[in-house]
Amino acid sequence: MALPYYKHFCPSYHQKRLVEFGEWLCKEVVKAVPHPHLVLTTTKILRRYFIYDRKLLSELSRCAWATLEVYLKTCVPVRDGVPGGGAL
């Protein structure tokens, strides 16, 4: 028994919706900014240590931020620039 294609099951319709959503997102939602978006991650092998001691994770985040801040202040040619960051 063949199942009919509904708009949320059809692969071609899904692809079309993804493209339309991406275009809308770029035009209407995301602002053009002159800086990159950075995401810092850890490898799976190291993650097991952070599960048992969450203080290590906050210390790692502080070290990563300090390193990134030094890099941005020395390499980016902006005098009054202040790096900003956030954590989820």
Secondary structure, DSSP 8 states (H G I E B T S, - for coil): ------TTT-HHHHHHHHHHHHHHIIIII----SS--------HHHHHHHHH-HHHHHHHHHHHHHHHHHHHHHHS--SS--------
